[in-house]
Amino acid sequence: MFRVPQNLIVLAVVVLLLFLNPQAVAAQEDIPEYGAYAEVNGIEMYYEVQGEGEPLLLIHGAMGSTEDFAAVIPAFLDAGYQTIAFDCRGRGRSTDSGVMLSYAVMAEDTIALMDELGIETASIAGQSDGAMIGLHLAIHYPDRIDKLISYGANFNVGGLLPANIEWLESLTQADMEAMFGADYRKIAPDPDHLPVLFEQLRHMFLTQPNFTVYDLMGIEAEVLVFDGEDEDTVRIDHARQMAAAIPNSSMVILPGTGHHLMYEDPETYLEYAIPFLAGELDASPDGRYAAVNNIAMYYEIHGEGEPVLLMPSGMWSTADFADLTERLAQEFQVIVVDARGRGQSTDSGERLDFTLMADDVEAFMDALSLEAVHLVGWADSAVVGLDVAMRYPKRVDKLVAYAPNYTVDGLAEDHRAWLKSLSLDDMFSFFGEAYARTAPDPSYLPAMSERIRAMFLTEPNYTLAQLATIRSPVLILDGENDEFILREHLEEMAEAMPTAELAWLPDLGHYAPFDDPEIWTSAVLDFLNEP
């Protein structure tokens, strides 16, 4: 009987497999002794395990691979970590399955690899969309993630810089080929897969992730939000917002660097990454969020001493009040907070009115265990302060109300006409850039603008008798040239409140806090420091 040699049988099987599945060529690649493949969710995932100790998953970004971490792995090993780097599906040496690419799919791949390797919990160092995979894991698999280094991540599409979105939309297959073709084909199991992968990546980047501030507030893992000030991909204010929302976060934003610090300056990257993993990094974010009345309210705390709650007005935010905050914080502990739908605070869609915002202040104080504070408000936030003083009298030590009105009749007729005439283009011109820079959802500006205008034209509607119930010391303050609030209206208010005093800032108007912050702050501090 004729017998086919055994080595020819093996060769024939290999050839047949390659024809049936071209991506199986990945198994023929020369790989390091610490490299291997795992069957994970319908793909062959390439991974590399080095060292011993606490497991640290290294997740690359975009068109990266395990090779991206070559410069930092030795330091992680020296620090006592076991590194597990892997190629995400369709990248590096890993195959693809044809399933639509998403952060959820790649997070499930990661969990499956952890299960395959018997890893119950691990920390993660993620770069760019590798960090977004880490965020997905921290949100949806909290028991599996210990710590997360998130470098260059956005938690929703609104966090991308407009220029980056335009660039992604304009990219062609020829562009991708020129940028990544040669490197991709060196190790890819299917060199012809790049066009398909490119379109899937572009679609994912332009539509994902879609996490909310509330999702981030539920993260239990310790997270280092890490980035460079010269980012060309993600808005830096978005990164700061992410750090504020995650309860156990640290934040490092480095000047003079951008999206690719780990590749360009691995030593500096490691100066922060390793101390964070060791629990030795002291780098709290600028602000935090508090869950208040179905919204996430952003706030910052500066200085020490008696608490002063500083409330920005109109469409302004904590960022716009930074100078005033710094001045007041020289003598008091200043807690500056963004009102609902303004700055970095979210909104709930409820009808906007002064009573609701006063309830937000009272609930915010509860969330921070503040028994009583000095309230400082300007224009509409001064009206909020009046409402709090009327309905929650024990929560207010002193109130500074700059340019308030107690009824809509207190607005100058020209100002009311101006409010009615404002167009959406006007609102974008006034506030669009600042709102887009800080808002959790920059597209919310038109809706928020209309809600605020409607409130200003119909409220407040208090009575002098209601104002007379206020027992906290009150300073009614305004510029003597205020073009928006009627002088006699403020005089009526001050006369109605037995604990109020009225003061005028000479040669200043409605915008005195911005036009002359030194004079304005001096008047506020003089009042707050009175015995």
C-alpha positions as CSV (number, residue, x, y, z in Angstrom):
1,M,0.0,0.0,0.0
2,F,1.3,3.4,-1.0
3,R,1.8,5.7,2.0
4,V,2.1,9.5,1.8
5,P,5.0,10.8,3.9
6,Q,3.9,12.4,7.2
7,N,5.6,15.7,6.6
8,L,3.7,16.1,3.3
9,I,0.4,15.5,5.1
10,V,1.3,18.3,7.6
11,L,2.3,20.6,4.8
12,A,-0.9,20.0,2.9
13,V,-3.0,20.7,6.0
14,V,-1.2,24.0,6.6
15,V,-1.7,25.1,3.0
16,L,-5.4,24.1,3.1
17,L,-5.9,26.2,6.3
18,L,-4.2,29.2,4.7
19,F,-6.5,29.1,1.7
20,L,-9.6,28.6,3.9
21,N,-8.5,31.4,6.3
22,P,-5.8,33.8,5.0
23,Q,-5.6,35.4,8.5
24,A,-4.3,32.2,9.9
25,V,-0.9,33.2,8.5
26,A,-0.6,35.1,11.8
27,A,0.3,31.8,13.4
28,Q,3.3,31.5,11.1
29,E,4.8,34.8,12.1
30,D,8.1,34.8,14.1
31,I,7.0,36.0,17.5
32,P,9.0,36.6,20.8
33,E,9.1,33.7,23.2
34,Y,6.8,35.6,25.5
35,G,4.2,36.1,22.7
36,A,1.3,33.8,22.1
37,Y,-2.2,33.6,20.6
38,A,-5.6,33.1,22.2
39,E,-8.9,32.3,20.6
40,V,-11.1,35.1,21.8
41,N,-14.6,35.9,20.6
42,G,-14.1,34.6,17.1
43,I,-10.6,36.0,16.6
44,E,-7.0,35.0,17.1
45,M,-5.7,37.6,19.5
46,Y,-2.0,38.1,19.8
47,Y,-0.6,39.0,23.2
48,E,2.6,39.2,25.1
49,V,3.1,38.4,28.8
50,Q,6.3,39.5,30.6
51,G,7.4,39.5,34.2
52,E,5.6,38.6,37.4
53,G,3.6,40.6,39.9
54,E,0.3,42.5,39.7
55,P,-1.1,42.3,36.2
56,L,-1.0,45.4,34.1
57,L,-2.9,45.4,30.8
58,L,-1.4,47.6,28.1
59,I,-4.0,48.7,25.5
60,H,-2.8,50.5,22.4
61,G,-4.6,53.2,20.4
62,A,-6.0,53.3,16.9
63,M,-3.5,51.7,14.4
64,G,-1.1,50.7,17.2
65,S,0.1,47.3,18.4
66,T,1.9,45.7,21.3
67,E,5.1,47.3,19.9
68,D,3.8,50.7,21.0
69,F,4.7,49.9,24.6
70,A,8.3,48.7,24.0
71,A,9.8,51.8,25.6
72,V,7.8,51.6,28.8
73,I,7.5,47.9,29.5
74,P,11.0,47.6,31.1
75,A,10.2,50.2,33.7
76,F,6.8,48.6,34.5
77,L,8.6,45.3,34.9
78,D,11.2,46.9,37.2
79,A,8.4,48.3,39.3
80,G,7.1,44.8,39.9
81,Y,4.2,44.5,37.4
82,Q,3.4,41.7,35.0
83,T,2.7,43.3,31.7
84,I,0.1,41.9,29.3
85,A,0.2,43.8,26.0
86,F,-2.1,42.7,23.2
87,D,-3.1,43.6,19.7
88,C,-6.7,44.7,19.4
89,R,-8.8,42.9,16.8
90,G,-7.7,43.7,13.3
91,R,-4.5,45.5,14.4
92,G,-1.0,44.2,14.7
93,R,-0.9,40.4,14.6
94,S,-4.5,39.8,15.7
95,T,-7.2,38.7,13.2
96,D,-10.6,40.2,12.7
97,S,-14.0,38.5,12.6
98,G,-16.1,40.9,10.6
99,V,-18.1,42.1,13.6
100,M,-18.6,45.9,13.5
101,L,-15.8,47.5,15.5
102,S,-16.8,49.2,18.8
103,Y,-15.4,49.9,22.2
104,A,-17.9,47.5,23.7
105,V,-16.6,44.7,21.5
106,M,-13.0,45.4,22.3
107,A,-13.8,45.6,26.0
108,E,-15.4,42.1,25.7
109,D,-12.3,40.9,23.9
110,T,-10.2,42.2,26.8
111,I,-12.4,40.4,29.4
112,A,-12.2,37.2,27.4
113,L,-8.4,37.4,27.3
114,M,-8.3,38.0,31.0
115,D,-10.5,34.9,31.5
116,E,-8.2,32.9,29.2
117,L,-5.2,33.9,31.2
118,G,-6.8,33.4,34.6
119,I,-6.6,37.1,35.5
120,E,-9.4,38.0,37.9
121,T,-8.5,41.7,38.3
122,A,-6.0,44.0,36.6
123,S,-4.9,47.6,36.2
124,I,-4.8,49.2,32.7
125,A,-2.5,51.6,30.9
126,G,-4.5,52.8,27.9
127,Q,-3.4,55.1,25.1
128,S,-6.1,57.1,23.2
129,D,-8.9,54.7,22.2
130,G,-7.1,52.0,24.3
131,A,-7.9,54.3,27.3
132,M,-11.6,54.4,26.1
133,I,-11.6,50.6,26.2
134,G,-10.4,51.0,29.7
135,L,-13.2,53.4,30.5
136,H,-15.8,51.0,29.1
137,L,-14.3,48.2,31.3
138,A,-14.3,50.5,34.4
139,I,-17.9,51.3,33.8
140,H,-19.3,47.9,32.8
141,Y,-16.9,45.5,34.5
142,P,-16.1,47.3,37.8
143,D,-15.0,44.2,39.6
144,R,-12.3,43.4,37.1
145,I,-10.5,46.7,37.0
146,D,-8.2,48.0,39.8
147,K,-6.6,51.2,38.3
148,L,-6.7,52.9,35.0
149,I,-4.2,55.2,33.3
150,S,-6.2,57.0,30.7
151,Y,-4.0,59.0,28.3
152,G,-5.6,61.1,25.5
153,A,-9.1,59.8,25.9
154,N,-12.5,61.4,25.3
155,F,-15.6,60.0,26.9
156,N,-18.0,61.2,24.2
157,V,-17.7,62.4,20.7
158,G,-18.2,66.0,21.8
159,G,-14.8,65.8,23.4
160,L,-13.0,65.7,20.0
161,L,-11.5,68.9,18.7
162,P,-13.5,70.2,15.7
163,A,-10.3,70.2,13.6
164,N,-9.8,66.5,14.4
165,I,-13.4,65.7,13.4
166,E,-12.8,67.5,10.1
167,W,-9.6,65.6,9.5
168,L,-11.2,62.2,10.2
169,E,-14.0,63.0,7.8
170,S,-11.6,64.1,5.1
171,L,-9.3,61.1,5.3
172,T,-9.1,58.9,2.2
173,Q,-8.0,55.4,1.7
174,A,-4.9,56.7,0.0
175,D,-4.1,58.8,3.1
176,M,-4.4,55.7,5.3
177,E,-2.3,53.7,3.0
178,A,0.4,56.4,3.0
179,M,0.4,56.7,6.8
180,F,0.0,53.1,7.9
181,G,0.2,50.7,4.9
182,A,3.8,49.6,5.1
183,D,3.9,49.1,8.8
184,Y,0.5,47.4,8.8
185,R,1.5,44.8,6.2
186,K,4.7,43.8,8.0
187,I,2.8,41.8,10.7
188,A,-0.9,41.8,9.7
189,P,-2.4,38.4,9.2
190,D,-4.4,39.7,6.3
191,P,-2.5,42.6,4.6
192,D,-5.5,43.4,2.4
193,H,-7.7,44.1,5.5
194,L,-6.5,47.7,5.9
195,P,-9.3,49.4,3.8
196,V,-12.0,47.6,5.8
197,L,-10.4,48.4,9.1
198,F,-9.9,52.0,8.2
199,E,-13.6,52.6,7.5
200,Q,-14.6,50.8,10.7
201,L,-12.2,52.8,12.8
202,R,-13.4,56.1,11.2
203,H,-17.0,55.2,11.9
204,M,-16.2,54.3,15.5
205,F,-14.2,57.5,16.1
206,L,-17.0,59.7,14.8
207,T,-19.8,58.0,16.6
208,Q,-18.2,56.6,19.8
209,P,-17.8,56.6,22.8
210,N,-21.0,57.9,24.2
211,F,-20.5,57.8,28.0
212,T,-22.1,60.5,30.1
213,V,-20.9,62.4,33.2
214,Y,-23.2,60.1,35.1
215,D,-21.5,57.0,33.8
216,L,-18.1,58.5,34.9
217,M,-19.5,59.3,38.3
218,G,-20.2,55.6,38.8
219,I,-16.7,54.5,38.2
220,E,-15.2,52.8,41.3
221,A,-11.6,52.3,40.0
222,E,-8.8,54.7,40.6
223,V,-8.2,56.6,37.4
224,L,-5.4,58.8,36.2
225,V,-6.7,61.3,33.6
226,F,-3.4,62.0,31.8
227,D,-2.8,64.3,28.8
228,G,-0.8,67.1,27.2
229,E,-1.9,70.7,26.9
230,D,-1.0,70.7,23.2
231,E,-3.5,68.0,22.4
232,D,-4.5,67.9,18.7
233,T,-7.2,65.3,19.1
234,V,-9.2,65.8,22.4
235,R,-10.3,69.1,24.0
236,I,-8.3,69.6,27.2
237,D,-11.3,71.0,29.1
238,H,-13.0,67.8,28.2
239,A,-10.2,65.8,29.9
240,R,-10.5,68.0,32.9
241,Q,-14.2,67.4,33.0
242,M,-13.6,63.7,32.9
243,A,-11.3,63.9,35.8
244,A,-13.9,65.9,37.8
245,A,-16.6,63.4,37.2
246,I,-14.7,60.3,38.2
247,P,-14.8,60.1,42.0
248,N,-11.4,58.4,42.6
249,S,-9.4,60.3,39.9
250,S,-6.1,62.0,39.7
251,M,-5.3,64.5,36.9
252,V,-2.1,65.4,35.1
253,I,-2.1,67.8,32.2
254,L,1.4,68.5,31.1
255,P,2.5,71.6,29.2
256,G,4.6,71.3,26.1
257,T,3.3,67.9,25.0
258,G,0.3,66.5,23.2
259,H,-1.4,63.2,22.3
260,H,1.7,61.1,21.9
261,L,3.8,61.6,25.1
262,M,4.3,57.9,25.7
263,Y,6.1,57.6,22.3
264,E,7.9,60.9,22.3
265,D,9.0,61.1,25.9
266,P,8.5,57.8,27.7
267,E,10.6,58.8,30.7
268,T,8.2,61.7,31.5
269,Y,5.2,59.4,30.9
270,L,6.6,57.0,33.5
271,E,7.3,59.7,36.0
272,Y,3.6,59.9,36.5
273,A,2.3,56.5,35.5
274,I,4.4,54.4,38.0
275,P,3.7,56.6,41.0
276,F,0.0,56.5,40.2
277,L,-0.1,52.7,40.1
278,A,1.8,52.6,43.4
279,G,-0.7,55.0,45.0
280,E,1.9,57.7,45.5
281,L,0.7,60.3,43.0
282,D,-0.9,63.4,44.6
283,A,-2.6,65.2,41.7
284,S,-6.3,66.0,42.4
285,P,-8.4,67.5,39.6
286,D,-9.4,71.2,39.7
287,G,-13.0,70.4,40.3
288,R,-15.5,67.7,41.2
289,Y,-19.2,66.8,40.5
290,A,-22.0,66.5,43.0
291,A,-25.3,64.6,42.3
292,V,-28.0,67.2,42.8
293,N,-31.7,67.1,41.9
294,N,-31.2,64.9,38.8
295,I,-28.2,66.8,37.5
296,A,-24.4,66.6,37.9
297,M,-23.3,69.9,39.4
298,Y,-19.7,70.9,38.8
299,Y,-17.8,72.8,41.5
300,E,-14.4,73.9,42.6
301,I,-13.0,74.7,46.0
302,H,-10.3,77.2,46.6
303,G,-8.8,78.7,49.7
304,E,-9.5,78.2,53.4
305,G,-11.7,79.8,56.0
306,E,-15.4,80.5,56.2
307,P,-17.2,79.0,53.2
308,V,-18.4,81.4,50.4
309,L,-20.6,80.0,47.7
310,L,-19.9,82.0,44.5
311,M,-22.5,81.6,41.8
312,P,-21.7,82.7,38.2
313,S,-24.5,84.3,36.3
314,G,-26.2,84.0,33.0
315,M,-24.3,81.7,30.6
316,W,-21.0,82.3,32.5
317,S,-19.2,79.5,34.3
318,T,-16.6,78.8,37.0
319,A,-14.0,79.3,34.3
320,D,-15.2,82.9,33.7
321,F,-15.1,83.6,37.4
322,A,-11.5,82.3,37.9
323,D,-10.1,85.8,38.7
324,L,-12.9,86.6,41.2
325,T,-12.5,83.2,42.8
326,E,-8.8,83.7,43.3
327,R,-9.3,87.2,44.8
328,L,-12.0,86.0,47.3
329,A,-10.0,82.9,48.1
330,Q,-7.3,85.0,49.7
331,E,-9.6,85.4,52.7
332,F,-12.3,82.8,52.5
333,Q,-12.8,79.2,51.3
334,V,-14.6,79.8,48.0
335,I,-16.8,77.2,46.5
336,V,-17.6,78.2,42.9
337,V,-20.3,76.2,41.2
338,D,-21.8,76.0,37.7
339,A,-25.6,76.3,37.6
340,R,-27.6,73.6,35.8
341,G,-27.0,73.6,32.1
342,R,-24.2,76.1,32.4
343,G,-20.4,75.6,32.4
344,Q,-19.7,71.9,33.1
345,S,-23.0,71.1,34.9
346,T,-25.6,69.0,33.2
347,D,-29.3,69.7,32.9
348,S,-32.4,67.6,33.4
349,G,-34.7,69.2,30.9
350,E,-37.1,70.5,33.7
351,R,-38.6,74.0,33.3
352,L,-35.9,76.5,34.4
353,D,-36.9,78.9,37.2
354,F,-35.3,80.5,40.2
355,T,-37.0,78.3,42.7
356,L,-35.5,75.2,41.0
357,M,-32.0,76.7,41.0
358,A,-32.4,77.7,44.7
359,D,-33.4,74.1,45.4
360,D,-30.2,73.0,43.6
361,V,-28.1,75.3,45.9
362,E,-29.7,73.8,49.0
363,A,-29.3,70.2,47.8
364,F,-25.7,71.0,46.8
365,M,-24.9,72.2,50.3
366,D,-26.4,69.0,51.6
367,A,-24.2,67.0,49.3
368,L,-21.1,68.8,50.6
369,S,-22.3,68.8,54.2
370,L,-22.3,72.6,54.3
371,E,-24.6,73.7,57.1
372,A,-24.5,77.4,56.2
373,V,-22.5,79.6,53.8
374,H,-22.1,83.2,52.6
375,L,-23.8,83.5,49.2
376,V,-22.4,85.7,46.5
377,G,-24.4,86.1,43.3
378,W,-24.6,88.4,40.3
379,A,-27.8,89.2,38.3
380,D,-29.8,86.0,38.0
381,S,-27.6,84.1,40.5
382,A,-28.2,87.0,42.9
383,V,-31.9,86.3,42.5
384,V,-31.2,82.7,43.3
385,G,-29.4,83.9,46.5
386,L,-32.5,85.9,47.5
387,D,-34.7,82.8,47.0
388,V,-32.4,80.7,49.1
389,A,-32.4,83.3,51.8
390,M,-36.2,83.5,51.8
391,R,-36.9,79.7,51.8
392,Y,-33.8,78.3,53.5
393,P,-32.9,81.0,56.0
394,K,-30.7,78.9,58.2
395,R,-28.4,78.0,55.3
396,V,-27.4,81.6,54.6
397,D,-24.9,83.5,56.8
398,K,-24.6,86.6,54.6
399,L,-25.8,87.4,51.1
400,V,-24.1,89.6,48.5
401,A,-26.6,90.3,45.7
402,Y,-25.0,92.2,42.8
403,A,-27.5,93.7,40.3
404,P,-30.6,91.6,41.2
405,N,-34.2,92.2,40.4
406,Y,-37.2,90.9,42.3
407,T,-39.7,91.2,39.5
408,V,-39.4,91.5,35.7
409,D,-40.4,95.2,36.0
410,G,-36.9,95.8,37.5
411,L,-35.4,95.3,34.1
412,A,-34.8,98.4,32.0
413,E,-37.1,98.5,29.0
414,D,-34.2,98.6,26.5
415,H,-32.8,95.4,28.1
416,R,-36.0,93.6,27.8
417,A,-36.3,94.5,24.2
418,W,-32.7,93.4,23.7
419,L,-33.5,90.0,25.3
420,K,-36.5,89.5,23.0
421,S,-34.5,90.4,19.9
422,L,-31.5,88.0,20.6
423,S,-31.1,85.5,17.8
424,L,-29.4,82.1,18.0
425,D,-26.5,83.6,16.0
426,D,-26.1,86.3,18.7
427,M,-26.0,83.6,21.4
428,F,-23.3,81.7,19.5
429,S,-21.4,84.9,19.0
430,F,-21.5,85.7,22.7
431,F,-21.1,82.3,24.3
432,G,-20.6,79.6,21.7
433,E,-16.8,79.3,22.0
434,A,-16.8,79.2,25.8
435,Y,-19.8,76.9,26.0
436,A,-18.3,74.4,23.5
437,R,-15.1,74.4,25.5
438,T,-16.7,73.4,28.8
439,A,-20.1,72.0,28.3
440,P,-20.7,68.2,28.7
441,D,-22.8,68.5,25.6
442,P,-21.8,71.5,23.4
443,S,-24.8,71.0,21.1
444,Y,-27.1,71.9,24.0
445,L,-26.4,75.7,23.7
446,P,-29.5,76.5,21.5
447,A,-31.9,74.8,24.0
448,M,-30.2,76.3,27.0
449,S,-30.2,79.8,25.5
450,E,-33.9,79.7,24.9
451,R,-34.6,78.3,28.4
452,I,-32.6,81.2,30.0
453,R,-34.2,83.9,27.8
454,A,-37.7,82.6,28.7
455,M,-36.9,82.7,32.4
456,F,-35.4,86.2,32.2
457,L,-38.5,87.6,30.4
458,T,-41.0,86.0,32.8
459,E,-39.3,85.8,36.2
460,P,-38.7,86.6,39.0
461,N,-42.0,87.5,40.5
462,Y,-41.4,88.0,44.2
463,T,-43.1,90.6,46.4
464,L,-41.6,93.1,48.7
465,A,-43.4,91.3,51.6
466,Q,-41.5,88.1,50.7
467,L,-38.2,90.0,50.7
468,A,-39.0,91.4,54.1
469,T,-38.9,87.9,55.5
470,I,-35.1,87.6,54.9
471,R,-33.2,87.7,58.1
472,S,-29.6,87.2,56.9
473,P,-27.5,90.3,56.5
474,V,-27.7,91.4,52.8
475,L,-25.6,93.7,50.6
476,I,-27.5,94.9,47.6
477,L,-24.7,96.1,45.4
478,D,-24.6,97.5,41.9
479,G,-22.7,99.8,39.6
480,E,-24.1,103.3,39.5
481,N,-24.3,103.1,35.7
482,D,-26.0,99.8,35.4
483,E,-27.9,99.8,32.1
484,F,-30.0,96.7,32.8
485,I,-31.4,97.1,36.3
486,L,-33.5,100.1,37.4
487,R,-32.0,102.1,40.2
488,E,-35.3,102.7,41.9
489,H,-36.0,99.0,41.8
490,L,-32.9,98.3,43.9
491,E,-33.8,101.0,46.3
492,E,-37.3,99.4,46.8
493,M,-35.6,96.1,47.5
494,A,-33.2,97.5,50.0
495,E,-35.9,99.4,51.8
496,A,-38.1,96.3,52.1
497,M,-35.4,94.2,53.7
498,P,-34.7,95.1,57.3
499,T,-31.3,93.5,57.3
500,A,-30.2,95.0,53.9
501,E,-27.8,97.7,53.0
502,L,-27.4,99.3,49.5
503,A,-24.1,100.3,48.0
504,W,-23.1,101.7,44.6
505,L,-19.8,101.3,42.7
506,P,-18.9,104.6,41.1
507,D,-18.4,104.8,37.4
508,L,-19.2,101.1,36.9
509,G,-22.2,99.3,35.3
510,H,-23.7,95.8,35.1
511,Y,-20.4,94.1,34.3
512,A,-18.4,95.6,37.1
513,P,-17.2,92.1,38.3
514,F,-15.4,91.8,35.0
515,D,-14.7,95.5,34.3
516,D,-13.1,96.2,37.6
517,P,-12.7,93.0,39.6
518,E,-10.5,94.7,42.2
519,I,-13.1,97.3,43.2
520,W,-15.9,94.7,43.1
521,T,-14.1,92.2,45.2
522,S,-13.1,94.8,47.7
523,A,-16.7,95.8,48.3
524,V,-17.7,92.1,48.7
525,L,-14.9,91.4,51.1
526,D,-15.6,94.5,53.2
527,F,-19.1,93.3,53.7
528,L,-18.3,89.7,54.4
529,N,-15.6,90.7,56.9
530,E,-18.0,92.9,58.9
531,P,-18.7,91.5,62.4
